[in-house]
Amino acid sequence: MIIAIDGSNSISGGAVVYLINLLKYAEPEKCGIKKVLLYGYKKLLENIEDRQWLEKIYEPELDNGISSRLKWLWVKFPKLVRKSNLVFFAAANYTKIDPPFVSLCHNILPFANLGEIYRFSHLSLINKYRRVLQTRCFGNSKGVIFLSNYAKNIVLKKLKKTPKHIEVIPHGMPERFFNYPKRQKDISKYTNENPFRFLYISAIASYKYQWNVIKAFYILFKKRFPVHVDFIGPVYENSAYKILMRTLKEYDPIGHFAKYIGTIPYNKIHGIYKNYDACIFASVYETFGVPLLEAMGSGLPIASSDFELTREILDDNAVYFDSKKPESIAEAVVKLIEDKKLREKIAWSNFEKAKKYTWNKCADRTFKFFKLVYDKLAI
């Protein structure tokens, strides 16, 4: 059995990390898969470990712009995979091909309420276009992998044609992130010079509500709570970045209680968590929520937005808030910092739960799903 993987659209951090770890920990021979063909651009292939069963195929067109990548996908890719038994669209690309294919849902944003998020912006139009492509991809797939039940439920409601085989397979957790929870201290032990430090790692986007977190910490600053929050993440939306910087300038121009640090390479991000006392997460749309899993493994207590995905990952092991209301965020933060035992419970419960998310398990379940789908086709 030969599987071909389309890596042409695996460009952003999460999609790249997924392929790197999936292929690093996979043992396809156990499923009767003799060879895996990965088609990708130069940088992606350089980051993928060599494996005896893996053939990395460099396609120069994929190092160019989106028009070149699409032309390759529509014209060349169907010819390349004719002799493959199964194709895996790892980023929900879609083009008409002869072999059956499985797809992965790595982005539910096109299926969200775009008007609520982007109103009538170009981002709304882009995601509407993505919805059309992904709807075709999922509807014509023989099997679809979702990263969470939340993502599965969101997407399936929008599909007219439901895939026959569906599987929920979460991401894994790299071992380098694991760090035993710290011994929790009473909030009275912290000062303005040595504050209780919160970390918010996520892309800068309109549905992440970083600016409301700043407003919440301003409320706490005025009440003399010794807390500080740092924001780390790439800019996905320039408009959101402008709001973030404008809010920082208005509420904390000197950086007394909040600061945007910028982007940190993924291979170094695990060391960042060790410098903080808790994690805060205010996003309201996520396919999986990797920063939550990283915070769990890093042993940090968590204050989080309250919606189906965060409940699915964290259960009751978080202090929840409404991201759209700074007062709600502030109340949750106060509840967390004033209750040392609660922090300890949250940190240890999530730390133990994070151990269940391994890349070995993710890779094993994924390739077993490939085999299942292929075997069912023969019946």
C-alpha positions in Angstrom: 0.0 0.0 0.0 1.3 3.4 -1.0 0.1 6.7 0.6 0.7 10.1 -1.0 0.6 13.2 1.2 -0.1 16.7 -0.1 2.2 19.1 1.8 1.7 22.0 -0.5 -0.6 24.0 1.8 1.1 23.0 5.1 2.7 26.4 5.6 1.7 27.9 9.0 3.2 26.8 12.3 0.5 24.3 13.4 0.2 22.5 10.1 4.0 22.2 9.7 4.4 20.9 13.3 1.7 18.4 12.7 3.4 16.9 9.6 6.8 16.9 11.3 5.6 14.9 14.3 3.2 12.7 12.5 5.9 11.4 10.2 8.5 11.3 13.0 6.5 9.0 15.2 4.7 7.0 12.5 5.2 3.2 12.0 3.2 2.7 8.8 4.7 -0.8 8.3 2.5 -2.1 11.1 -0.5 -1.2 9.0 0.8 -2.8 5.8 1.8 0.6 4.4 5.1 0.1 2.5 5.8 3.6 1.3 4.7 7.2 2.1 5.3 9.9 -0.6 5.4 13.4 0.8 5.1 16.2 -1.8 6.3 19.6 -0.5 8.3 22.7 -0.7 12.0 22.9 0.3 11.7 24.2 3.8 9.0 21.7 4.8 11.0 18.7 3.5 14.1 19.9 5.3 12.3 19.8 8.6 11.0 16.3 8.1 13.2 13.5 9.5 14.4 10.9 7.0 12.7 7.5 7.4 13.3 4.3 5.5 9.7 4.1 4.3 9.4 7.9 3.5 10.2 9.4 0.1 10.4 13.2 0.3 9.6 14.7 -3.1 10.6 18.4 -3.7 8.3 20.3 -6.0 10.0 23.7 -7.0 6.6 25.3 -7.9 5.6 25.1 -4.2 8.4 27.6 -3.3 6.6 30.3 -5.3 3.4 32.2 -4.6 -0.2 30.9 -4.2 -1.0 31.0 -7.9 2.0 28.7 -8.6 1.0 26.4 -5.8 -2.6 26.2 -7.0 -1.6 25.5 -10.5 0.7 22.6 -9.3 -2.2 21.2 -7.2 -4.8 21.4 -10.0 -2.6 20.3 -12.9 0.5 18.3 -11.7 -0.5 16.7 -8.5 -3.4 14.6 -10.0 -0.8 13.0 -12.4 1.8 12.4 -9.6 -0.6 10.4 -7.4 -2.3 8.2 -10.0 -0.5 5.1 -8.8 -1.0 5.8 -5.1 -3.5 3.7 -3.2 -4.6 6.5 -0.9 -4.0 10.3 -0.8 -3.9 12.4 2.4 -4.8 16.1 2.1 -3.1 17.3 5.3 -4.4 20.8 5.0 -7.8 20.2 3.4 -6.7 21.1 -0.1 -9.0 19.9 -2.9 -8.5 18.9 -6.5 -10.0 16.1 -8.5 -7.8 13.0 -8.4 -8.3 9.3 -9.3 -7.2 7.7 -6.0 -9.5 7.9 -2.9 -8.4 10.4 -0.3 -8.5 11.2 3.4 -8.5 14.9 4.6 -7.6 16.6 7.8 -9.6 19.6 9.3 -6.9 21.9 10.6 -8.9 25.1 10.5 -12.6 25.6 11.5 -12.5 29.4 11.0 -14.1 29.2 7.5 -17.1 27.4 9.1 -17.5 29.9 12.0 -19.8 32.9 12.0 -17.6 35.1 9.8 -19.8 38.1 10.0 -19.4 38.2 13.8 -15.6 37.9 13.5 -14.6 39.9 10.4 -17.8 41.8 9.4 -17.4 42.8 5.7 -13.6 42.7 5.4 -11.3 40.9 2.9 -10.6 38.3 5.6 -14.3 37.4 5.5 -14.2 36.9 1.8 -11.0 34.8 2.0 -12.6 32.5 4.6 -15.8 32.2 2.6 -13.6 31.0 -0.3 -11.8 28.6 2.0 -15.2 27.3 3.2 -16.1 26.4 -0.4 -12.8 24.6 -1.0 -12.9 22.7 2.3 -16.6 21.8 1.9 -15.7 20.2 -1.4 -12.7 18.4 0.1 -14.5 17.0 3.1 -17.6 16.1 1.1 -15.6 14.1 -1.4 -13.2 12.5 1.2 -13.6 8.8 2.0 -12.5 9.8 5.5 -12.0 12.9 7.5 -9.9 13.5 10.6 -10.8 16.1 13.2 -8.7 17.3 16.0 -11.5 17.7 18.5 -15.2 16.8 18.9 -15.9 20.6 18.9 -14.3 21.0 15.5 -16.2 17.9 14.1 -19.6 19.2 15.3 -19.0 22.7 13.9 -18.0 21.5 10.4 -20.4 18.6 10.0 -23.3 20.9 10.5 -22.2 22.9 7.5 -21.7 20.0 5.1 -24.4 18.8 2.7 -22.5 15.5 2.2 -21.3 13.7 5.3 -18.1 11.6 4.9 -18.5 7.9 5.5 -15.6 7.6 7.9 -14.9 10.1 10.6 -12.3 10.1 13.3 -11.3 12.5 16.1 -7.5 12.3 16.6 -6.0 15.1 18.8 -2.5 16.5 18.4 0.3 15.1 20.5 2.3 16.8 23.1 6.1 17.1 22.7 7.9 15.7 25.7 10.1 18.9 25.9 7.1 20.9 27.2 6.5 18.7 30.3 7.5 20.4 33.5 6.2 19.6 37.0 3.9 22.2 38.5 5.5 24.7 40.7 4.9 25.0 44.4 2.1 27.5 44.6 2.6 30.6 46.7 0.1 32.9 48.4 -0.6 36.1 46.3 0.7 38.2 49.3 4.2 36.9 48.4 4.1 38.8 45.1 4.9 42.5 44.6 4.8 45.0 41.8 8.5 44.4 41.3 8.0 40.6 41.4 4.4 40.1 40.1 2.4 37.0 39.5 3.1 36.5 35.8 0.5 35.4 33.3 1.3 34.2 29.8 -1.0 34.4 26.7 0.5 32.6 23.7 -1.6 32.8 20.6 -1.7 34.5 17.2 -2.8 38.1 17.2 -6.3 37.9 15.7 -9.7 39.5 16.2 -11.3 36.4 17.8 -8.4 36.1 20.4 -9.4 39.2 22.3 -6.0 40.2 23.6 -7.1 43.8 24.1 -9.9 42.7 26.5 -7.2 40.9 28.5 -5.3 44.2 28.7 -8.4 46.0 29.9 -9.0 43.3 32.5 -5.4 43.6 33.8 -5.9 47.4 33.9 -8.8 46.9 36.3 -6.6 44.7 38.5 -3.7 47.2 38.3 -6.0 50.0 39.5 -7.0 47.7 42.4 -3.3 47.2 43.2 -3.1 43.5 42.4 0.5 42.5 41.7 -0.1 40.8 38.3 1.4 41.1 34.9 0.5 39.5 31.5 2.8 39.0 28.5 1.5 38.3 24.9 3.5 36.1 22.6 2.4 35.2 19.0 2.7 36.1 15.4 0.4 38.7 13.8 -2.3 37.0 11.7 -4.4 40.1 11.3 -2.9 43.6 10.9 -6.2 45.1 12.1 -6.1 43.1 15.3 -2.5 44.0 15.8 -3.4 47.7 15.6 -6.1 47.3 18.2 -3.7 45.5 20.4 -1.0 48.2 20.2 -3.6 51.0 20.5 -5.0 49.4 23.7 -1.5 48.9 25.2 -0.7 52.6 24.4 -3.9 53.7 26.0 -3.9 51.6 29.2 -0.3 50.7 29.8 2.2 52.7 27.6 5.1 52.0 30.1 4.4 48.3 30.5 3.6 48.2 34.2 1.2 45.2 33.8 1.1 44.2 30.1 3.5 43.7 27.2 3.5 42.3 23.7 6.8 40.4 23.2 6.3 39.2 19.6 7.0 35.9 18.0 9.3 33.2 19.5 10.4 30.2 17.4 8.5 27.0 18.2 11.7 25.1 19.0 12.3 27.5 21.9 8.7 28.1 23.1 8.8 25.3 25.7 11.4 27.2 27.7 9.2 30.3 27.9 6.4 28.6 29.9 8.9 28.0 32.8 9.1 31.7 33.4 5.4 32.2 34.2 3.0 31.4 37.1 -0.2 30.9 35.0 -1.6 30.8 31.5 -4.5 32.9 30.2 -6.4 32.0 27.0 -9.1 34.3 25.6 -9.8 32.9 22.1 -13.4 32.0 21.2 -12.7 30.0 18.0 -10.1 27.2 17.9 -9.8 23.9 16.0 -7.9 22.4 18.9 -6.1 24.9 21.1 -2.4 23.8 21.2 -1.4 26.6 23.7 -3.8 25.1 26.2 -2.2 21.7 25.9 1.3 23.2 26.2 0.3 25.1 29.3 -1.2 21.8 30.8 2.1 20.0 30.2 4.1 22.9 31.5 2.3 22.6 34.8 0.6 26.0 34.8 -2.8 26.9 36.3 -5.1 28.2 33.6 -7.7 31.0 33.2 -9.7 30.4 30.0 -12.5 31.6 27.8 -15.6 29.4 28.2 -16.8 27.5 25.1 -17.2 23.9 24.0 -13.6 23.3 23.0 -12.0 24.6 26.2 -14.4 22.5 28.2 -13.5 19.5 26.1 -9.8 19.9 26.7 -9.8 21.3 30.3 -13.0 19.9 31.8 -13.4 21.7 35.2 -9.7 22.3 35.5 -9.7 26.0 34.7 -11.2 29.3 35.9 -13.5 30.3 33.0 -14.6 33.8 31.8 -16.4 35.6 29.0 -13.7 36.9 26.6 -15.9 39.7 25.4 -16.2 41.2 28.9 -13.0 42.6 30.6 -14.8 42.5 34.0 -15.4 38.8 33.6 -11.7 38.2 32.7 -10.7 40.3 35.8 -12.9 38.3 38.1 -11.6 35.0 36.9 -8.0 36.1 37.3 -8.7 37.3 40.9 -10.3 34.0 41.7 -7.3 32.1 40.4 -4.6 34.2 42.1 -6.4 34.4 45.5 -6.9 30.7 45.8 -3.5 28.9 46.1 -5.2 25.4 46.5 -7.3 26.0 43.4 -4.2 26.8 41.4 -2.5 23.6 42.7 -5.5 21.5 41.8 -5.8 22.9 38.3 -2.1 22.6 37.5 -1.7 19.0 38.7 -5.0 17.8 37.2 -4.1 19.2 33.8 -0.5 18.1 34.0 -1.6 14.4 34.4 -4.2 14.8 31.7 -1.6 16.2 29.2 0.3 12.9 29.4 -2.5 11.3 27.4 -1.7 13.4 24.4 1.2 11.8 22.7 2.5 12.0 19.1 3.0 8.2 19.2 -0.7 7.8 19.8 -1.7 10.4 17.2 0.5 8.9 14.5 -0.6 5.3 15.4 -4.3 6.2 15.2 -3.9 8.2 12.0 -2.2 5.4 10.0 -4.7 2.9 11.4 -7.4 5.2 10.1 -5.8 5.3 6.7 -5.7 1.5 6.6 -9.3 1.2 7.8 -10.6 3.6 5.1 -8.6 1.8 2.4 -9.8 -1.7 3.5 -13.4 -0.5 3.6 -13.1 0.6 0.0 -12.4 -3.0 -1.1 -15.5 -4.4 0.5 
